[in-house]
Amino acid sequence: MKVTSLKISDVKLIEPNVFEDERGFFYESFNQEKFNKAIGKDITFVQDNHSKSKKGVLRGLHYQEAPYAQAKLVRVISGEVFDVAVDIRQGSLTYGQWVGEILSGTNKKQLWVPEGFAHGFLTVSDQAEVLYKTTMLYSKKHEKNILWNDPTLAVKWPSHDLPRLSSKDSVGILFSEL
């Protein structure tokens, strides 16, 4: 497995070792011991989530407040998404900055999004299935979201069309309101 620190060094891009031949492929999508070593601390996941989205669907930018703050390990099993992590850690040197990566069923890359980050993705293929592990259970009471098109963050989403949003995501807060 290859682990790369992104522009925000706490966010990691993980590329598994994929073994392919004429029959197909095999890869270890998760190994607790290797993952903890790569991240540099012991992580425990408590929930797995699976979503399927059509082209143009944008989910995010979501986060949960303490004591239910979540870290996420995100991967795509079919299709392609532009996956984004936004640093919302007060006092961080990268506060208000974002990183984005293409994750797909083809490239098999994964994104490690630590606690203290808002997360979202835009489906760029006809459809995509996203799986992600979380370090804390979902809590509706602690769930928050930042507007996907917040002018301060200025995330450069890959499409110029208006995305398809849930009613919840269309009324997120501005980054300046954190």
N, CA, C and O of each residue as an XYZ file, in Angstrom:
712
protein
N       0.851     -1.172      0.000
C       0.000      0.000      0.000
C       0.896      1.234      0.000
O       1.889      1.303      0.724
N       0.522      2.199     -0.824
C       1.250      3.463     -0.898
C       0.385      4.536     -0.240
O      -0.792      4.684     -0.570
N       0.976      5.280      0.690
C       0.260      6.340      1.389
C       0.950      7.663      1.091
O       2.156      7.807      1.290
N       0.163      8.634      0.606
C       0.701      9.947      0.249
C      -0.017     11.015      1.054
O      -1.247     11.056      1.084
N       0.753     11.884      1.710
C       0.169     13.047      2.374
C      -0.164     14.077      1.304
O       0.634     14.326      0.401
N      -1.333     14.666      1.408
C      -1.754     15.664      0.431
C      -1.324     17.056      0.878
O      -0.581     17.198      1.849
N      -1.790     18.076      0.176
C      -1.459     19.473      0.492
C      -1.757     19.776      1.959
O      -1.016     20.521      2.599
N      -2.817     19.216      2.484
C      -3.094     19.241      3.925
C      -2.583     17.894      4.422
O      -3.205     16.861      4.175
N      -1.459     17.903      5.118
C      -0.715     16.664      5.369
C      -1.459     15.619      6.202
O      -1.132     14.434      6.124
N      -2.444     16.027      6.990
C      -3.192     15.043      7.776
C      -4.164     14.238      6.919
O      -4.604     13.165      7.332
N      -4.500     14.733      5.743
C      -5.353     13.998      4.805
C      -4.435     13.137      3.944
O      -3.447     13.625      3.396
N      -4.766     11.864      3.831
C      -3.892     10.910      3.137
C      -4.622     10.264      1.960
O      -5.810      9.950      2.032
N      -3.872     10.078      0.878
C      -4.350      9.311     -0.262
C      -3.723      7.933     -0.151
O      -2.501      7.802     -0.068
N      -4.556      6.916     -0.150
C      -4.095      5.540      0.033
C      -4.336      4.768     -1.251
O      -5.453      4.715     -1.766
N      -3.256      4.167     -1.762
C      -3.336      3.363     -2.984
C      -2.951      1.930     -2.642
O      -1.795      1.653     -2.321
N      -3.920      1.018     -2.711
C      -3.616     -0.368     -2.362
C      -2.782     -1.053     -3.440
O      -2.742     -0.612     -4.589
N      -2.127     -2.124     -3.053
C      -1.438     -2.979     -4.021
C      -2.493     -3.851     -4.691
O      -3.148     -4.660     -4.033
N      -2.652     -3.687     -5.979
C      -3.674     -4.418     -6.727
C      -2.984     -5.479     -7.577
O      -2.032     -5.192     -8.302
N      -3.476     -6.695     -7.475
C      -2.932     -7.816     -8.243
C      -3.945     -8.170     -9.323
O      -5.032     -8.670     -9.033
N      -3.570     -7.901    -10.586
C      -4.475     -8.122    -11.709
C      -3.914     -9.185    -12.650
O      -2.703     -9.297    -12.837
N      -4.806     -9.944    -13.225
C      -4.445    -10.865    -14.302
C      -5.670    -11.054    -15.188
O      -6.650    -10.321    -15.058
N      -5.618    -12.019    -16.074
C      -6.709    -12.216    -17.031
C      -8.033    -12.578    -16.361
O      -9.090    -12.462    -16.982
N      -7.987    -13.016    -15.098
C      -9.223    -13.387    -14.380
C      -9.913    -12.191    -13.745
O     -11.115    -12.228    -13.484
N      -9.150    -11.126    -13.497
C      -9.694     -9.969    -12.797
C      -8.643     -9.370    -11.886
O      -7.487     -9.228    -12.282
N      -9.032     -9.015    -10.666
C      -8.083     -8.416     -9.729
C      -8.383     -8.859     -8.308
O      -9.457     -9.382     -8.008
N      -7.397     -8.634     -7.437
C      -7.538     -8.834     -6.000
C      -6.747     -7.737     -5.310
O      -5.635     -7.409     -5.723
N      -7.319     -7.177     -4.264
C      -6.552     -6.288     -3.392
C      -7.150     -6.297     -2.005
O      -8.340     -6.546     -1.815
N      -6.295     -6.020     -1.044
C      -6.716     -5.903      0.337
C      -7.228     -4.483      0.523
O      -6.443     -3.535      0.520
N      -8.536     -4.327      0.686
C      -9.099     -2.978      0.776
C      -8.885     -2.355      2.151
O      -8.904     -1.132      2.286
N      -8.684     -3.183      3.171
C      -8.429     -2.647      4.499
C      -7.725     -3.689      5.339
O      -8.084     -4.867      5.327
N      -6.711     -3.240      6.072
C      -5.981     -4.054      7.028
C      -5.698     -3.150      8.214
O      -4.938     -2.189      8.095
N      -6.301     -3.446      9.352
C      -6.213     -2.577     10.529
C      -4.765     -2.276     10.919
O      -4.416     -1.119     11.152
N      -3.931     -3.297     10.991
C      -2.545     -3.103     11.413
C      -1.771     -2.205     10.440
O      -1.081     -1.278     10.865
N      -1.885     -2.481      9.144
C      -1.186     -1.665      8.145
C      -1.721     -0.243      8.111
O      -0.958      0.711      7.962
N      -3.031     -0.106      8.249
C      -3.643      1.217      8.235
C      -3.149      2.060      9.409
O      -2.725      3.200      9.222
N      -3.203      1.500     10.619
C      -2.754      2.236     11.802
C      -1.293      2.663     11.665
O      -0.927      3.778     12.040
N      -0.470      1.777     11.130
C       0.943      2.112     10.940
C       1.080      3.256      9.936
O       1.874      4.174     10.145
N       0.320      3.205      8.860
C       0.394      4.237      7.820
C      -0.079      5.599      8.328
O       0.484      6.629      7.956
N      -1.104      5.609      9.169
C      -1.667      6.855      9.691
C      -0.855      7.363     10.880
O      -0.834      8.561     11.160
N      -0.192      6.449     11.570
C       0.633      6.839     12.702
C      -0.090      6.876     14.027
O       0.419      7.448     14.991
N      -1.268      6.278     14.100
C      -1.999      6.160     15.370
C      -3.031      5.053     15.248
O      -3.377      4.612     14.152
N      -3.508      4.619     16.400
C      -4.505      3.553     16.415
C      -5.881      4.136     16.123
O      -6.355      5.038     16.814
N      -6.498      3.607     15.102
C      -7.822      4.042     14.668
C      -8.780      2.871     14.824
O      -8.437      1.733     14.503
N      -9.974      3.151     15.314
C     -11.011      2.125     15.401
C     -12.217      2.610     14.619
O     -12.735      3.698     14.870
N     -12.656      1.809     13.681
C     -13.858      2.143     12.912
C     -15.056      1.467     13.555
O     -14.969      0.327     14.010
N     -16.189      2.189     13.589
C     -17.389      1.672     14.257
C     -18.598      1.575     13.329
O     -19.623      1.012     13.712
N     -18.493      2.111     12.125
C     -19.638      2.117     11.222
C     -19.150      2.128      9.784
O     -18.185      2.820      9.459
N     -19.814      1.360      8.917
C     -19.577      1.384      7.475
C     -20.811      1.952      6.801
O     -21.937      1.592      7.146
N     -20.599      2.849      5.830
C     -21.695      3.451      5.078
C     -21.503      3.177      3.600
O     -20.375      3.044      3.124
N     -22.610      3.095      2.875
C     -22.599      2.797      1.443
C     -23.637      3.699      0.785
O     -24.805      3.697      1.176
N     -23.215      4.465     -0.206
C     -24.170      5.306     -0.928
C     -24.025      5.070     -2.423
O     -22.950      4.732     -2.918
N     -25.127      5.256     -3.125
C     -25.141      5.190     -4.582
C     -25.714      6.508     -5.072
O     -26.761      6.952     -4.601
N     -25.027      7.130     -6.014
C     -25.450      8.438     -6.490
C     -25.393      8.497     -8.007
O     -24.550      7.857     -8.636
N     -26.298      9.272     -8.586
C     -26.315      9.505    -10.027
C     -25.387     10.671    -10.376
O     -24.977     11.437     -9.504
N     -25.068     10.788    -11.652
C     -24.193     11.859    -12.127
C     -24.724     13.223    -11.673
O     -25.920     13.502    -11.744
N     -23.804     14.052    -11.211
C     -24.172     15.395    -10.797
C     -24.644     15.521     -9.367
O     -24.896     16.632     -8.900
N     -24.774     14.399     -8.648
C     -25.190     14.458     -7.242
C     -23.995     14.895     -6.406
O     -22.904     14.335     -6.517
N     -24.214     15.894     -5.575
C     -23.195     16.364     -4.646
C     -23.703     16.103     -3.242
O     -24.800     16.526     -2.877
N     -22.901     15.408     -2.465
C     -23.223     15.129     -1.059
C     -22.173     15.833     -0.203
O     -20.982     15.539     -0.302
N     -22.619     16.753      0.628
C     -21.669     17.446      1.500
C     -21.885     18.946      1.462
O     -22.776     19.457      0.783
N     -21.095     19.590      2.165
C     -19.895     19.237      2.909
C     -20.296     18.932      4.365
O     -20.671     19.845      5.101
N     -20.223     17.683      4.777
C     -20.740     17.218      6.057
C     -19.645     17.071      7.106
O     -18.487     16.790      6.797
N     -20.050     17.269      8.350
C     -19.196     16.954      9.493
C     -20.089     16.779     10.712
O     -21.262     17.152     10.691
N     -19.528     16.210     11.773
C     -20.237     16.086     13.041
C     -19.422     16.787     14.118
O     -18.194     16.701     14.152
N     -20.136     17.480     14.994
C     -19.483     18.174     16.101
C     -19.144     17.190     17.220
O     -19.757     16.129     17.339
N     -18.152     17.561     18.041
C     -17.782     16.769     19.214
C     -19.002     16.656     20.128
O     -19.808     17.585     20.180
N     -19.157     15.577     20.826
C     -18.247     14.446     20.952
C     -18.454     13.359     19.880
O     -17.985     12.233     20.043
N     -19.141     13.692     18.806
C     -19.400     12.714     17.744
C     -18.618     13.004     16.460
O     -18.998     12.541     15.385
N     -17.541     13.759     16.568
C     -16.714     14.052     15.392
C     -16.231     12.732     14.775
O     -15.824     11.812     15.484
N     -16.287     12.665     13.454
C     -15.929     11.444     12.741
C     -14.700     11.646     11.872
O     -14.517     12.697     11.259
N     -13.874     10.635     11.832
C     -12.866     10.505     10.782
C     -13.445      9.488      9.808
O     -14.255      8.645     10.193
N     -13.027      9.566      8.532
C     -13.592      8.685      7.507
C     -12.497      8.127      6.621
O     -11.505      8.797      6.334
N     -12.691      6.895      6.195
C     -11.868      6.276      5.169
C     -12.812      5.995      4.005
O     -13.704      5.153      4.108
N     -12.606      6.713      2.885
C     -13.563      6.726      1.777
C     -12.976      6.008      0.566
O     -11.808      6.195      0.228
N     -13.806      5.179     -0.088
C     -13.400      4.552     -1.351
C     -14.621      4.391     -2.252
O     -15.761      4.397     -1.787
N     -14.362      4.250     -3.531
C     -15.417      4.089     -4.530
C     -15.274      2.694     -5.124
O     -14.179      2.285     -5.510
N     -16.394      1.962     -5.195
C     -16.317      0.616     -5.768
C     -16.810      0.562     -7.206
O     -16.487     -0.375     -7.935
N     -17.586      1.555     -7.620
C     -17.962      1.668     -9.030
C     -18.219      3.131     -9.354
O     -18.740      3.887     -8.534
N     -17.840      3.511    -10.572
C     -18.004      4.899    -10.978
C     -16.849      5.758    -10.508
O     -15.768      5.267    -10.182
N     -17.116      7.088    -10.480
C     -16.054      8.040    -10.167
C     -16.633      9.255     -9.466
O     -17.684      9.764     -9.856
N     -15.944      9.721     -8.423
C     -16.348     10.928     -7.708
C     -15.143     11.838     -7.518
O     -13.995     11.395     -7.535
N     -15.434     13.120     -7.338
C     -14.441     14.088     -6.890
C     -14.693     14.239     -5.401
O     -15.730     14.761     -4.993
N     -13.740     13.779     -4.583
C     -13.904     13.717     -3.137
C     -13.130     14.864     -2.493
O     -11.980     15.121     -2.849
N     -13.766     15.553     -1.543
C     -13.198     16.780     -0.966
C     -13.175     16.702      0.558
O     -14.121     16.229      1.188
N     -12.064     17.182      1.137
C     -11.936     17.342      2.587
C     -11.565     18.793      2.867
O     -10.652     19.338      2.248
N     -12.282     19.419      3.807
C     -12.059     20.826      4.171
C     -11.634     20.890      5.632
O     -12.322     20.359      6.503
N     -10.514     21.532      5.901
C     -10.007     21.660      7.263
C     -10.839     22.685      8.023
O     -10.844     23.868      7.683
N     -11.551     22.220      9.066
C     -12.357     23.115      9.890
C     -11.835     23.138     11.334
O     -12.568     23.494     12.256
N     -10.581     22.762     11.520
C      -9.963     22.734     12.853
C      -9.492     24.139     13.218
O      -8.524     24.647     12.651
N     -10.183     24.759     14.167
C      -9.801     26.097     14.634
C      -8.341     26.076     15.068
O      -7.929     25.178     15.801
N      -7.558     27.049     14.626
C      -6.161     27.140     15.007
C      -5.208     26.348     14.127
O      -3.992     26.462     14.283
N      -5.724     25.558     13.220
C      -4.872     24.785     12.318
C      -4.214     25.723     11.301
O      -4.809     26.718     10.889
N      -3.002     25.401     10.909
C      -2.304     26.200      9.888
C      -3.002     26.119      8.535
O      -2.824     26.996      7.690
N      -3.796     25.067      8.326
C      -4.500     24.895      7.045
C      -6.015     25.116      7.195
O      -6.798     24.675      6.353
N      -6.416     25.799      8.271
C      -7.832     26.091      8.511
C      -8.442     26.776      7.282
O      -7.905     27.758      6.770
N      -9.569     26.238      6.825
C     -10.262     26.828      5.676
C      -9.738     26.378      4.326
O     -10.280     26.777      3.295
N      -8.704     25.561      4.307
C      -8.196     25.033      3.038
C      -8.867     23.689      2.730
O      -9.387     23.019      3.622
N      -8.844     23.319      1.470
C      -9.458     22.063      1.055
C      -8.514     21.312      0.125
O      -7.629     21.892     -0.503
N      -8.733     20.008      0.059
C      -8.055     19.148     -0.911
C      -9.122     18.307     -1.587
O     -10.141     17.972     -0.984
N      -8.875     17.969     -2.854
C      -9.815     17.147     -3.598
C      -9.064     16.122     -4.426
O      -7.981     16.397     -4.943
N      -9.647     14.939     -4.546
C      -9.048     13.844     -5.302
C     -10.136     13.092     -6.055
O     -11.273     12.987     -5.595
N      -9.769     12.578     -7.206
C     -10.663     11.679     -7.940
C     -10.502     10.279     -7.355
O      -9.403      9.725     -7.329
N     -11.607      9.723     -6.890
C     -11.646      8.342     -6.424
C     -12.557      7.581     -7.377
O     -13.612      8.082     -7.767
N     -12.150      6.375     -7.751
C     -12.983      5.615     -8.683
C     -12.850      4.122     -8.434
O     -11.919      3.658     -7.776
N     -13.802      3.391     -8.977
C     -13.724      1.942     -8.941
C     -12.538      1.432     -9.731
O     -12.046      0.333     -9.475
N     -12.075      2.216    -10.686
C     -10.934      1.828    -11.513
C      -9.610      2.099    -10.810
O      -8.745      1.224    -10.784
N      -9.427      3.300    -10.235
C      -8.130      3.604     -9.614
C      -7.997      3.046     -8.193
O      -6.887      2.946     -7.671
N      -9.107      2.688     -7.572
C      -9.146      2.037     -6.258
C      -8.477      2.831     -5.135
O      -8.175      2.280     -4.077
N      -8.248      4.112     -5.365
C      -7.657      4.965     -4.333
C      -8.666      5.201     -3.212
O      -9.879      5.150     -3.419
N      -8.132      5.461     -2.026
C      -8.957      5.762     -0.863
C      -8.492      7.079     -0.259
O      -7.325      7.451     -0.388
N      -9.402      7.778      0.396
C      -9.051      9.041      1.042
C      -9.288      8.907      2.537
O     -10.381      8.552      2.978
N      -8.235      9.201      3.319
C      -8.348      9.271      4.776
C      -8.659     10.716      5.144
O      -7.872     11.622      4.871
N      -9.824     10.918      5.770
C     -10.292     12.244      6.182
C     -10.364     12.241      7.712
O     -11.291     11.663      8.280
N      -9.402     12.875      8.387
C      -9.381     12.854      9.856
C     -10.528     13.649     10.479
O     -11.248     14.377      9.796
N     -10.677     13.489     11.790
C     -11.629     14.321     12.533
C     -11.248     15.782     12.319
O     -10.077     16.110     12.129
N     -12.247     16.648     12.354
C     -11.968     18.073     12.200
C     -12.000     18.529     10.752
O     -11.532     19.620     10.425
N     -12.552     17.693      9.887
C     -12.687     18.035      8.475
C     -14.131     17.858      8.047
O     -14.807     16.921      8.471
N     -14.597     18.767      7.201
C     -15.870     18.565      6.515
C     -15.559     17.742      5.269
O     -14.471     17.843      4.704
N     -16.517     16.932      4.849
C     -16.287     16.014      3.738
C     -17.468     16.058      2.775
O     -18.618     16.209      3.187
N     -17.164     15.926      1.491
C     -18.216     15.833      0.488
C     -17.667     15.279     -0.805
O     -16.455     15.182     -0.995
N     -18.579     14.915     -1.692
C     -18.147     14.424     -3.006
C     -19.192     14.733     -4.061
O     -20.384     14.855     -3.778
N     -18.704     14.853     -5.288
C     -19.535     15.068     -6.469
C     -19.367     13.874     -7.388
O     -18.244     13.496     -7.720
N     -20.478     13.276     -7.801
C     -20.426     12.141     -8.727
C     -20.196     12.677    -10.133
O     -20.983     13.481    -10.634
N     -19.113     12.229    -10.770
C     -18.766     12.707    -12.102
C     -19.029     11.668    -13.188
O     -19.023     12.008    -14.371
N     -19.259     10.415    -12.815
C     -19.630      9.371    -13.776
C     -21.155      9.250    -13.793
O     -21.837      9.936    -13.032
N     -21.691      8.387    -14.651
C     -23.144      8.222    -14.731
C     -23.751      7.849    -13.387
O     -24.855      8.281    -13.055
N     -23.034      7.053    -12.626
C     -23.407      6.747    -11.250
C     -22.162      6.284    -10.512
O     -21.166      5.911    -11.131
N     -22.221      6.310     -9.203
C     -21.075      5.867     -8.399
C     -21.577      5.282     -7.092
O     -22.583      5.717     -6.531
N     -20.840      4.279     -6.624
C     -21.097      3.701     -5.310
C     -19.892      3.990     -4.430
O     -18.756      3.659     -4.769
N     -20.168      4.616     -3.295
C     -19.132      5.042     -2.365
C     -19.307      4.277     -1.057
O     -20.409      4.181     -0.519
N     -18.195      3.733     -0.558
C     -18.170      3.081      0.745
C     -17.254      3.887      1.644
O     -16.185      4.322      1.216
N     -17.665      4.089      2.887
C     -16.742      4.732      3.817
C     -16.960      4.244      5.235
O     -18.080      4.005      5.686
N     -15.838      4.109      5.912
C     -15.799      3.710      7.310
C     -15.733      4.975      8.155
O     -15.123      5.963      7.744
N     -16.359      4.954      9.340
C     -16.289      6.097     10.239
C     -15.813      5.658     11.624
O     -16.020      4.519     12.041
N     -15.176      6.587     12.315
C     -14.651      6.300     13.644
C     -15.650      6.611     14.756
O     -15.385      6.338     15.927
N     -16.793      7.179     14.390
C     -17.824      7.496     15.376
C     -19.175      7.222     14.737
O     -19.350      7.381     13.529
N     -20.120      6.811     15.556
C     -21.464      6.554     15.049
C     -22.127      7.854     14.596
O     -21.799      8.940     15.074
N     -23.064      7.714     13.662
C     -23.826      8.867     13.174
C     -24.696      9.422     14.293
O     -25.329      8.667     15.030
N     -24.723     10.743     14.416
C     -25.578     11.418     15.381
C     -26.259     12.587     14.678
O     -25.625     13.597     14.372
N     -27.541     12.440     14.430
C     -28.296     13.503     13.759
C     -28.174     14.827     14.515
O     -28.085     15.890     13.901
N     -28.169     14.760     15.824
C     -28.088     15.960     16.673
C     -26.769     16.719     16.459
O     -26.733     17.941     16.602
N     -25.696     16.011     16.122
C     -24.371     16.626     15.988
C     -23.960     16.856     14.536
O     -22.873     17.367     14.264
N     -24.829     16.480     13.613
C     -24.511     16.615     12.182
C     -24.662     18.064     11.736
O     -25.620     18.745     12.102
N     -23.704     18.520     10.942
C     -23.723     19.868     10.375
C     -23.261     19.785      8.927
O     -22.671     18.787      8.512
N     -23.528     20.821      8.174
C     -22.975     20.881      6.817
C     -22.740     22.320      6.391
O     -23.480     23.241      6.735
N     -21.671     22.459      5.624
C     -21.271     23.747      5.067
C     -21.741     23.778      3.617
O     -21.688     22.760      2.928
N     -22.192     24.919      3.155
C     -22.637     25.035      1.765
C     -21.536     24.599      0.801
O     -20.378     24.991      0.944
N     -21.907     23.803     -0.157
C     -20.967     23.242     -1.134
C     -20.258     24.333     -1.938
O     -19.121     24.151     -2.373
N     -20.937     25.468     -2.131
C     -20.388     26.553     -2.959
C     -20.000     27.768     -2.122
O     -20.065     28.900     -2.602
N     -19.603     27.540     -0.891
C     -19.199     28.630     -0.014
C     -18.105     29.466     -0.689
O     -17.080     28.920     -1.097
N     -18.311     30.779     -0.812
C     -17.332     31.610     -1.541
C     -15.980     31.721     -0.844
O     -14.967     31.913     -1.516
N     -15.935     31.606      0.466
C     -14.661     31.663      1.186
C     -13.815     30.435      0.888
O     -12.609     30.549      0.671
N     -14.438     29.267      0.876
C     -13.705     28.022      0.607
C     -13.329     27.913     -0.865
O     -12.229     27.474     -1.200
N     -14.241     28.313     -1.742
C     -14.022     28.298     -3.201
C     -13.515     26.944     -3.707
O     -12.524     26.863     -4.433
N     -14.226     25.883     -3.303
C     -13.872     24.544     -3.799
C     -14.061     24.538     -5.312
O     -15.091     24.986     -5.815
N     -13.088     24.040     -6.019
C     -13.153     23.968     -7.478
C     -13.728     22.609     -7.886
O     -12.988     21.685     -8.226
N     -15.040     22.505     -7.845
C     -15.717     21.282     -8.253
C     -15.520     21.102     -9.759
O     -15.469     22.099    -10.480
N     -15.408     19.882    -10.257
C     -15.065     19.672    -11.671
C     -16.162     19.984    -12.683
O     -15.887     19.973    -13.883
N     -17.379     20.259    -12.258
C     -18.461     20.530    -13.200
C     -18.942     21.964    -13.037
O     -18.943     22.506    -11.932
N     -19.352     22.578    -14.148
C     -19.901     23.927    -14.074
C     -21.420     23.913    -14.009
O     -22.046     24.966    -13.878
N     -22.020     22.727    -14.099
C     -23.470     22.608    -13.964
C     -23.846     22.681    -12.490
O     -23.033     22.361    -11.622
N     -25.069     23.099    -12.209
C     -25.529     23.072    -10.828
C     -25.697     21.623    -10.402
O     -26.338     20.845    -11.109
N     -25.132     21.245     -9.258
C     -25.252     19.857     -8.815
C     -26.649     19.551     -8.298
O     -27.436     20.446     -7.993
N     -26.925     18.268     -8.212
C     -28.173     17.796     -7.613
C     -27.911     17.650     -6.123
O     -27.022     16.907     -5.707
N     -28.694     18.367     -5.323
C     -28.490     18.415     -3.875
C     -29.709     17.907     -3.130
O     -30.834     18.007     -3.620
N     -29.483     17.361     -1.942
C     -30.596     17.060     -1.044
C     -31.086     18.379     -0.460
O     -30.384     19.387     -0.531
N     -32.276     18.380      0.114
C     -32.789     19.608      0.730
C     -31.869     20.039      1.869
O     -31.670     21.235      2.081
N     -31.312     19.086      2.599
C     -30.396     19.388      3.703
C     -29.126     20.078      3.193
O     -28.675     21.061      3.781
N     -28.552     19.564      2.106
C     -27.302     20.117      1.591
C     -27.491     21.477      0.920
O     -26.536     22.245      0.809
N     -28.685     21.777      0.481
C     -28.917     23.065     -0.184
C     -29.050     24.215      0.809
O     -29.067     25.376      0.400
N     -29.144     23.919      2.096
C     -29.292     24.976      3.111
C     -28.203     24.896      4.175
O     -28.460     25.207      5.338
N     -27.015     24.494      3.809
C     -25.900     24.449      4.751
C     -25.503     25.841      5.207
O     -25.990     26.849      4.695
N     -24.603     25.873      6.186
C     -24.135     27.153      6.712
C     -22.931     27.634      5.894
O     -22.317     26.860      5.160
N     -22.614     28.890      6.029
C     -21.405     29.433      5.440
C     -20.214     29.096      6.339
O     -20.358     28.961      7.554
N     -19.054     28.965      5.734
C     -17.837     28.665      6.490
C     -17.597     29.726      7.566
O     -17.133     29.401      8.659
N     -17.904     30.971      7.271
C     -17.687     32.068      8.226
C     -18.575     31.941      9.465
O     -18.328     32.604     10.472
N     -19.600     31.100      9.397
C     -20.510     30.903     10.538
C     -20.034     29.820     11.501
O     -20.658     29.603     12.540
N     -18.946     29.144     11.172
C     -18.438     28.075     12.067
C     -18.046     28.632     13.411
O     -17.602     27.886     14.284
